[in-house]
Amino acid sequence: MTETYRHDPFLTGTILAVLLLLQGCATLDKDECMLADWRLIGYQDGVAGKSATVVGEYREDCAKHAVVPDLDAYRAGREEGLQQYCKADNGYRLGNAGRGLPAICPAALADDFRDAYHAGRELYLARSAVNKTHSRINNQKQALSNLEKSRAEKLAALIADGLKADQRVMILYDLNELQQEIDSIEDEIVELELELEDQQVRLDHISSNESY
């Protein structure tokens, strides 16, 4: 026989919300199962964009304590939560943060959510391209600085006293190799800076035309 627990719904919801917030994962202990407001749990999961399959984990957790989740209440609460999660501005935020596109939104909200997500992701990708090229330029400039330092050391060695002819030949060979590397990196930096200009123009254009 299932025991009926009488409790204040508001107090129960408040306690459970705090517990879930502290817990931060899709598991319930004995007290949470016993006091569960399944509509509230569903709502919180919906607002958080969690998959409906998470209720299966709750069912396993609570089965250990002879508690069966109220699936109807959970689903109703989750649908309410999804109304908040699936707003277009949240879809844009997810895309702009580089997050994946969740396939959880109701049909009535899915199209606007997806369009906003892709708009946000377009900005994310444009910004990422600029950041990546900036990083590549900085790396190449550092490599160039190291090569120029090596060249300076080789030049100093070339004019040192006491060098044999074959030693000077080897240093000249090394200097030639270094110069070729320097020229190649300088050319690459020029190309990257031109690429960066185009990427920045695209990023500025997307940013100025965002509607979310």
NUKELO-255850 format. One record per residue: residue number from 0; x, z, y of N, C-alpha, C in turn. Coordinates in steps of 0.02 Angstrom, whole numbers. Atoms other than C-alpha are relative to their C-alpha. Example, Ala and Ser with C-alpha at 12.3 -4.5 7.8 and 13.67 -1.06 7.14 Angstrom:
2
[0,[45,0,-59],[615,390,-225],[45,0,60]],
[1,[-42,-3,-59],[684,357,-53],[-39,37,55]],
//
This chain:
212
[0,[43,0,-60],[0,0,0],[44,0,62]],
[1,[-41,6,-61],[69,-49,171],[-19,53,49]],
[2,[13,-53,-48],[86,93,293],[-9,-30,69]],
[3,[13,24,-67],[16,63,467],[34,45,51]],
[4,[-35,-38,-52],[123,116,614],[-34,-12,66]],
[5,[33,3,-65],[37,155,779],[53,16,53]],
[6,[-50,-12,-52],[144,139,933],[-22,-33,65]],
[7,[13,30,-65],[140,96,1117],[33,-69,2]],
[8,[-30,66,1],[165,-94,1126],[53,-10,54]],
[9,[-49,8,-54],[254,-86,1294],[65,36,-15]],
[10,[-59,-39,17],[371,51,1238],[38,-33,-57]],
[11,[-32,33,57],[405,-38,1075],[37,-62,23]],
[12,[-32,61,-24],[441,-201,1164],[63,14,40]],
[13,[-59,-18,-41],[559,-118,1286],[58,22,-44]],
[14,[-53,-24,46],[655,-29,1148],[30,-59,-38]],
[15,[-25,56,41],[666,-186,1043],[41,-48,42]],
[16,[-37,46,-43],[722,-293,1190],[70,26,12]],
[17,[-66,-29,-11],[864,-173,1225],[43,-5,-63]],
[18,[-37,2,63],[913,-165,1042],[25,-71,-14]],
[19,[-19,69,13],[915,-353,1025],[55,-23,49]],
[20,[-50,19,-50],[1015,-372,1185],[68,29,-19]],
[21,[-63,-31,19],[1145,-249,1124],[27,-31,-64]],
[22,[-21,26,65],[1147,-323,951],[28,-70,5]],
[23,[-25,66,-15],[1166,-503,1009],[3,-47,-60]],
[24,[0,45,57],[1133,-581,839],[-68,3,-34]],
[25,[66,7,31],[988,-633,728],[-6,43,-61]],
[26,[10,-46,55],[979,-478,620],[-40,60,25]],
[27,[40,-58,-17],[861,-329,618],[15,56,-49]],
[28,[-10,-57,44],[893,-155,551],[-68,31,-17]],
[29,[63,-30,24],[763,-38,475],[-46,18,58]],
[30,[42,-21,-56],[702,36,640],[-30,-60,37]],
[31,[25,60,-35],[687,-135,720],[-55,-34,-40]],
[32,[52,29,42],[589,-201,573],[-65,40,4]],
[33,[59,-44,-1],[472,-51,576],[-37,-4,67]],
[34,[31,-1,-67],[442,-60,764],[-10,-70,29]],
[35,[-3,69,-27],[448,-249,780],[-65,-23,33]],
[36,[54,37,-33],[337,-335,906],[18,-74,-11]],
[37,[-21,67,21],[346,-505,824],[-14,-53,52]],
[38,[13,48,-54],[269,-596,970],[57,4,52]],
[39,[-54,-8,-47],[402,-523,1084],[65,-29,-27]],
[40,[-61,28,30],[541,-568,963],[-2,-76,2]],
[41,[7,72,-4],[473,-745,952],[10,-26,70]],
[42,[-8,21,-69],[464,-756,1140],[74,1,20]],
[43,[-71,-5,-17],[644,-697,1160],[40,-55,-33]],
[44,[-35,54,34],[703,-822,1030],[-15,-67,32]],
[45,[18,62,-33],[608,-961,1117],[36,-8,65]],
[46,[-35,2,-65],[681,-918,1287],[75,-13,-11]],
[47,[-71,9,15],[854,-914,1206],[15,-67,-33]],
[48,[-10,66,31],[826,-1085,1126],[22,4,-72]],
[49,[-19,-7,70],[848,-1020,949],[-45,-42,-45]],
[50,[38,39,50],[794,-1124,800],[-53,44,-33]],
[51,[54,-37,35],[633,-1075,711],[24,28,-66]],
[52,[-25,-24,65],[736,-1050,554],[27,72,3]],
[53,[-27,-67,-6],[801,-886,624],[-48,53,-27]],
[54,[49,-47,27],[639,-803,570],[12,13,-74]],
[55,[-17,-10,70],[698,-829,392],[51,56,-9]],
[56,[-49,-55,3],[843,-712,428],[-35,67,12]],
[57,[38,-62,-11],[722,-583,498],[-38,20,-63]],
[58,[39,-14,60],[617,-599,341],[45,32,-53]],
[59,[-46,-29,49],[769,-564,232],[20,71,19]],
[60,[-19,-67,-23],[822,-416,339],[-56,51,-13]],
[61,[55,-48,3],[650,-337,341],[-27,9,-71]],
[62,[22,-7,69],[614,-370,158],[35,59,-33]],
[63,[-37,-57,27],[746,-238,121],[-36,66,15]],
[64,[36,-61,-21],[631,-113,208],[-75,-6,-11]],
[65,[70,11,18],[467,-178,137],[-43,-17,60]],
[66,[37,22,-59],[415,-255,303],[-2,-76,0]],
[67,[9,72,-2],[344,-430,316],[-13,-22,72]],
[68,[11,22,-69],[360,-519,484],[-69,-32,9]],
[69,[63,32,-17],[198,-573,569],[18,-70,26]],
[70,[-23,67,-18],[237,-759,569],[-43,-32,53]],
[71,[44,29,-50],[85,-808,670],[18,27,70]],
[72,[-19,-30,-65],[132,-686,809],[68,-25,22]],
[73,[-67,24,-17],[314,-740,801],[-3,-71,27]],
[74,[4,71,-21],[271,-925,814],[-34,-7,68]],
[75,[35,3,-65],[150,-895,957],[47,22,56]],
[76,[-47,-23,-50],[281,-796,1051],[56,-50,13]],
[77,[-54,49,-8],[415,-925,1018],[-23,-61,39]],
[78,[26,56,-39],[304,-1064,1084],[-3,17,74]],
[79,[1,-21,-70],[281,-965,1244],[71,0,29]],
[80,[-70,-2,-22],[469,-939,1256],[28,-70,11]],
[81,[-24,69,-7],[503,-1124,1230],[-26,-34,63]],
[82,[25,27,-62],[395,-1163,1380],[48,14,58]],
[83,[-50,-18,-50],[528,-1075,1483],[66,-36,-14]],
[84,[-65,30,18],[680,-1139,1388],[1,-75,11]],
[85,[2,73,-1],[624,-1320,1386],[-16,-30,69]],
[86,[9,27,-67],[608,-1338,1574],[57,-48,16]],
[87,[-50,52,-14],[701,-1488,1646],[64,29,30]],
[88,[-61,-25,-32],[819,-1384,1752],[46,35,-51]],
[89,[-41,-31,52],[877,-1290,1597],[34,-54,-42]],
[90,[-31,56,36],[906,-1454,1506],[60,-27,39]],
[91,[-55,24,-42],[1012,-1510,1653],[59,48,-3]],
[92,[-53,-51,2],[1109,-1346,1650],[39,-5,-65]],
[93,[-33,5,65],[1146,-1365,1464],[46,-61,-2]],
[94,[-41,61,-1],[1207,-1544,1486],[60,7,44]],
[95,[-54,-8,-48],[1311,-1498,1637],[53,49,-25]],
[96,[-47,-48,28],[1392,-1358,1537],[35,-28,-63]],
[97,[-30,30,58],[1439,-1477,1396],[-27,25,-66]],
[98,[31,-26,61],[1322,-1394,1271],[-35,-57,-37]],
[99,[36,49,40],[1236,-1487,1130],[-74,-4,19]],
[100,[71,10,-14],[1059,-1555,1146],[-41,28,-58]],
[101,[40,-29,54],[942,-1443,1044],[-65,-39,-11]],
[102,[62,36,16],[798,-1529,955],[-55,50,-17]],
[103,[49,-54,13],[676,-1385,975],[-59,-2,47]],
[104,[52,-2,-52],[566,-1429,1123],[-65,-33,-23]],
[105,[65,31,16],[379,-1465,1104],[-3,-71,28]],
[106,[4,70,-19],[333,-1648,1119],[-17,-9,74]],
[107,[22,6,-69],[251,-1621,1289],[57,12,49]],
[108,[-56,-16,-44],[416,-1558,1361],[64,-36,-18]],
[109,[-62,26,27],[544,-1649,1256],[30,-56,42]],
[110,[-27,58,-37],[560,-1809,1359],[33,21,65]],
[111,[-29,-23,-64],[588,-1724,1528],[62,42,-12]],
[112,[-57,-43,17],[705,-1597,1448],[60,-44,-19]],
[113,[-54,44,23],[807,-1735,1364],[29,-41,57]],
[114,[-25,40,-57],[817,-1842,1522],[43,43,46]],
[115,[-38,-45,-43],[875,-1693,1624],[66,18,-33]],
[116,[-62,-16,36],[1001,-1648,1489],[51,-56,7]],
[117,[-47,57,-4],[1077,-1822,1491],[27,-8,71]],
[118,[-25,2,-69],[1087,-1818,1680],[54,52,11]],
[119,[-50,-52,-5],[1180,-1654,1671],[63,-17,-38]],
[120,[-58,18,41],[1293,-1718,1533],[40,-56,32]],
[121,[-36,53,-35],[1335,-1872,1634],[48,29,53]],
[122,[-42,-34,-49],[1400,-1759,1772],[57,37,-35]],
[123,[-51,-36,38],[1492,-1653,1644],[56,-47,-23]],
[124,[-50,48,24],[1579,-1805,1569],[42,-28,56]],
[125,[-37,26,-58],[1626,-1873,1740],[49,52,25]],
[126,[-44,-53,-23],[1697,-1706,1792],[57,13,-49]],
[127,[-51,-10,51],[1789,-1688,1627],[53,-54,3]],
[128,[-48,55,-5],[1868,-1859,1648],[48,11,58]],
[129,[-42,-14,-58],[1932,-1811,1821],[50,56,-17]],
[130,[-43,-57,18],[2001,-1646,1756],[54,-21,-50]],
[131,[-47,22,50],[2083,-1730,1608],[55,-43,31]],
[132,[-50,43,-32],[2169,-1860,1716],[45,40,46]],
[133,[-41,-45,-40],[2226,-1726,1837],[53,34,-44]],
[134,[-45,-34,45],[2303,-1635,1690],[55,-47,-25]],
[135,[-49,49,23],[2389,-1792,1626],[51,-16,55]],
[136,[-46,13,-56],[2462,-1827,1798],[48,58,9]],
[137,[-43,-59,-8],[2527,-1650,1813],[52,4,-56]],
[138,[-46,-1,57],[2604,-1660,1639],[55,-52,8]],
[139,[-49,53,-9],[2689,-1824,1678],[47,15,58]],
[140,[-43,-18,-56],[2754,-1759,1844],[50,53,-22]],
[141,[-46,-50,27],[2829,-1611,1752],[53,-33,-43]],
[142,[-48,36,42],[2908,-1728,1625],[49,-39,44]],
[143,[-43,37,-46],[2975,-1833,1768],[51,46,33]],
[144,[-45,-48,-31],[3049,-1680,1851],[56,20,-49]],
[145,[-51,-18,50],[3137,-1633,1689],[50,-57,-11]],
[146,[-44,57,9],[3207,-1808,1668],[47,-8,60]],
[147,[-42,6,-59],[3270,-1812,1846],[53,54,2]],
[148,[-49,-53,5],[3355,-1646,1818],[55,-19,-50]],
[149,[-49,22,49],[3439,-1716,1663],[45,-55,28]],
[150,[-40,54,-30],[3493,-1870,1760],[52,28,48]],
[151,[-46,-30,-47],[3571,-1763,1895],[58,33,-36]],
[152,[-52,-32,40],[3667,-1666,1763],[47,-52,-29]],
[153,[-42,54,27],[3728,-1828,1684],[44,-30,54]],
[154,[-40,28,-56],[3784,-1895,1853],[57,47,18]],
[155,[-53,-48,-15],[3880,-1736,1886],[54,-2,-53]],
[156,[-48,4,55],[3961,-1750,1715],[42,-64,4]],
[157,[-34,64,-2],[4007,-1931,1746],[60,1,46]],
[158,[-55,-2,-48],[4119,-1889,1893],[47,59,-12]],
[159,[-44,-58,15],[4199,-1738,1812],[70,-24,-20]],
[160,[-69,17,17],[4387,-1739,1789],[11,8,-76]],
[161,[-21,-8,69],[4466,-1762,1619],[-42,-37,-51]],
[162,[41,37,49],[4335,-1876,1541],[38,-60,-27]],
[163,[-28,60,30],[4393,-2007,1420],[-46,-59,12]],
[164,[38,61,-13],[4334,-2186,1436],[-62,-3,-44]],
[165,[58,5,45],[4222,-2177,1283],[-53,51,18]],
[166,[48,-50,-22],[4143,-2018,1350],[-41,-24,60]],
[167,[36,27,-59],[4101,-2103,1514],[-50,-53,-22]],
[168,[45,52,25],[4026,-2248,1418],[-64,32,-29]],
[169,[58,-33,29],[3913,-2129,1322],[-46,30,54]],
[170,[41,-28,-54],[3858,-2044,1482],[-38,-55,37]],
[171,[33,57,-32],[3820,-2212,1562],[-58,-25,-42]],
[172,[54,20,46],[3719,-2257,1408],[-59,48,6]],
[173,[53,-50,-6],[3622,-2094,1421],[-37,-8,67]],
[174,[31,9,-66],[3592,-2124,1607],[-47,-60,0]],
[175,[43,60,4],[3522,-2296,1569],[-65,16,-37]],
[176,[58,-20,38],[3405,-2223,1439],[-46,44,42]],
[177,[39,-45,-42],[3349,-2087,1559],[-36,-39,55]],
[178,[31,39,-54],[3317,-2213,1697],[-59,-40,-26]],
[179,[56,37,28],[3208,-2316,1583],[-61,45,-11]],
[180,[55,-48,9],[3105,-2162,1539],[-30,19,67]],
[181,[24,-18,-68],[3093,-2115,1723],[-43,-56,28]],
[182,[39,57,-25],[3034,-2289,1770],[-67,-6,-35]],
[183,[62,5,38],[2905,-2289,1631],[-50,54,22]],
[184,[45,-54,-20],[2834,-2120,1682],[-25,-10,71]],
[185,[22,13,-69],[2831,-2167,1866],[-56,-53,1]],
[186,[52,52,4],[2731,-2323,1821],[-65,29,-27]],
[187,[60,-30,29],[2612,-2220,1715],[-35,46,50]],
[188,[30,-43,-51],[2586,-2095,1856],[-39,-41,51]],
[189,[35,43,-47],[2540,-2236,1974],[-67,-24,-30]],
[190,[61,23,34],[2414,-2303,1847],[-51,57,-6]],
[191,[45,-58,7],[2342,-2130,1818],[-31,19,67]],
[192,[27,-18,-66],[2322,-2098,2004],[-53,-50,22]],
[193,[51,49,-15],[2227,-2262,2023],[-63,13,-42]],
[194,[55,-17,44],[2120,-2214,1874],[-38,61,27]],
[195,[30,-60,-27],[2090,-2045,1952],[-43,-15,61]],
[196,[40,19,-59],[2030,-2124,2114],[-68,-28,-21]],
[197,[63,29,24],[1899,-2225,2019],[-44,54,-31]],
[198,[38,-53,31],[1846,-2073,1919],[-30,47,52]],
[199,[25,-45,-52],[1829,-1967,2075],[-57,-32,39]],
[200,[54,36,-34],[1722,-2100,2159],[-64,4,-43]],
[201,[58,-4,45],[1608,-2101,2006],[-28,71,0]],
[202,[23,-69,-1],[1600,-1911,2004],[-38,16,64]],
[203,[32,-13,-65],[1557,-1904,2189],[-68,-34,3]],
[204,[64,38,0],[1422,-2036,2165],[-53,36,-42]],
[205,[48,-35,44],[1342,-1944,2020],[-22,66,32]],
[206,[16,-65,-30],[1352,-1777,2112],[-48,-8,58]],
[207,[42,9,-59],[1272,-1846,2269],[-70,-24,-17]],
[208,[66,26,20],[1128,-1923,2171],[-36,44,-50]],
[209,[33,-44,48],[1086,-1776,2060],[-66,25,29]],
[210,[67,-19,-23],[903,-1725,2070],[-25,64,-32]],
[211,[20,-62,33],[903,-1560,1975],[33,59,34]],
//
